[in-house]
């Protein structure tokens, strides 16, 4: 029998992966749950109400909640990557004190904000 989603989530904290392969497997399993759920949605489902931890959400609210949750974790990963990279860190956005140059390049069509 497959683990419930709650048991899967809780096990992340009880027995964290000890290898890169284990971490990747956990990552892939988590994304599979998300993508499988999205694949099953129909247009009619978008107006339905679902329950998350006893609280009602529209399906769109649940999707937005999950995207926000992922954004939080991405921020954590970037924070750690920046910490471990130290002075070797290369910014993921406009470098400090380079906004004016970047804006000039966007206006000239040499760079994009997208």
Secondary structure, 3 states (H helix, E strand, C coil): CCCCHHHHHHHHHHCCCCCHHHHHHHHHHHHHHHHHHHHCCCHHHHHCEEEECCEEEEHHHHHHHHHHHHHHHHHHHHHHHHHHHHHHCCCCCCCCCCHHHHHHHHHCCCCCCC
